[in-house]
C-alpha cells in the first residue's frame, strides 16, 4: 500500500487565479494531493467529507469570506490538525489580525503569489503538522528541535516528510543518508539503499514485530552509519517510519544516568534501556550490561512497567524523544 499523499485544498473565487496556481504547481503533483475549488460552500462540503492537511484560501470572497469559511471548518474538525494559510492583500491588516487572534492561522501569503514562496509555505505547514504528529503536541514538537540526535520521518517509499535540525545536518553530511531531488532518502551505496527501503517497508507494514536496526559500512574515513527505524504507531493510517541516527555528529547525549533519573529506573534497568535505544538487540544489551539474557528480559519487563509502554519500539521512541536525549548527564548516583 502506498502512503497517502499530503492533501492541500485551495479555495479562491477567482477562477482565473485558481487555474494559474494549478498550472504553477503542476510540478509537485507527484507529492501533493491537491484540490482546487472556487466556491466556499463547495469547499466546506469537501472538507466535511475529507479534512485536508493544509487549506490555502483567499481572504475576500463574495458569498463567504475566508475567515468565516475557516471558522466553520474548525467546527467541523476540532482536532486542530489542519494548517490554514491565507492569501492577503496589502490592506488586509485588520482581517489578518482577527485571523491570528481568533483562528490561529498558520501563515499569510501576500498577493501576487510567487510559486516558490507558495510551495515553501505549504511544505513548512506540512512539516509543522508532521512534527506535531510525531510526538503528540505542538509543545512537544518544539522539544524535537532541541534533540541532538538526527530524527527523520519518512514514508514507506523513503520520501523524507520531516527532519529536525540535526536530521537535516545528517542528510547534508557526507557518508550518511542523502536526499535526492525526488525527496527520497538514499544510503551510501545502492545495496544499502535497497536494504534501507526494505526495512522501511517492513517496519511500516508489520510494526508490531520489532524495531529495525540498520548499520552501514564505514566510509573511507572510518565513519559508520547506524539507524533505528521505528513505526509511527500513533496513526497507522499513515504508513510512515521514524528514523533515528545514533552515530557521528548527530549522536544523542543519552546516558545511563539521564535515563535512570528521568524514568525512575534502577542502574541495571537504565543500562538495558540505553543499549536498546542506541540500536542494540536484547542479546547485545545483556552482554553490554554484564547480565544474563534472562535477567535482561526481566529488567526489560520492569522498564516497560515504569515507562508505561509494552513494546521495544515504543520504548526506544519514548527514550530517544525524551529530555534524556538532550539533557546534560547528572552526577553519578
Secondary structure, DSSP 8 states (H G I E B T S, - for coil): -----EEEEEE-S-HHHHHHHHHHTGGGTTTEEEEEES-HHHHHHHHHHS--SEEEEES--SSS-HHHHHHHHHHH-TT---EEEEEE-TT-HHHHHHIIIII---EEEESS--HHHHHHHHHHHHHHHHHHHHHTSHHHHHHHTT-SSEEEEEETT-BEEEE-HHHHHHHHSTTS-EE-TTSBEE-SSHHHHHHHHHHHHHHHHSTTT--EEEEE---TTS--EEEEEEE-TT-TTS-EEEEEE-SGGG-----HHHHHHHHT--HHHHHHHHHHHTT--HHHHHHHHTS-HHHHHHHHHHHHHHHT--SHHHHHHHHHTSGGGTS------
